[in-house]
């Protein structure tokens, strides 16, 4: 399992729309994420920043990300959510959400 963290800016004028959409994420979008080996996906909000976290349990993250991007229902979902967001990713990186680097993780207690 590998952990991923991502950040993006929430446009203040779209806050209510974004929160309303995420109060009832489409089941097909959730199923696509599960089929792409995504687990424990959470999105947190702090002021105008969204922080996304998930655990990846598959073998080929890039291929699973392409699977998500090719899903028609997910693409429709993004047509609704993308206008709510302002990317913080490096231009030309190919990312919409900016990847974050893990600097610390609490592991299980040593036996």
BAGUDO-580585 format. One record per residue (C-alpha): x, y, z. Coordinates in steps of 0.1 Angstrom, whole numbers, plus 2048, in hexadecimal, padded with zeros to 3 digits. Example, Ala and Ser with C-alpha at 12.3 -4.5 7.8 and 13.67 -1.06 7.14 Angstrom:
BEGIN
87B7D384E8897F5847
//
This chain:
BEGIN
80080080080C8237F77FE8448057F78627EF7F08867F97E48A27E17DB8C67E57C68DF7D07B59007D67909027DA7819207C876E9347E375193B7CB74D9167C57509097E872B9017EE7298EF7CC7488DA7D473C8D17F771A8C87EA7288B17CF73F8A07E872289A8017158817E77318757D17238607B472583B7BC73483479975184C7A075783B7C27568187B177082379778782E7B278380D7C478A7FA7A47A980F79F7B78027C07B08237D47A881E7F97A183581679C85480079587381479389880A7998B28267928D78247A68F383579B91682B79F9158057B58F78037AA8D37FC7C18B78077BA8957F97C88758077C58517FB7D68307FE7DF81D7DF7E07F77E07E67EE7BC8057E67A880480278D7F98247997FD8357777E881B7667CD81E7817CD84477E7C88417597AB82975F79B8437767A185F75C79184A74077184275375485574374185B76476186777576787F75874388D75C74A8917827698A477A7568BC7647438C678375F8C679C77C8D578876D8F878576C8F87AB7918F47AD7B19077A57CF8F179E7EF8F67B38028DD79E8218E678B8188F17688208D574F8208BA76B8018A975E7F18AC7817D18BF78A7D58B97AF7F98C07BB80A8A27C98178A57ED8368947FB83288081B84B88C83584087785282A85A85A82184A87C82682487981980988F82A8068B18497F08B28437CF8C3
//
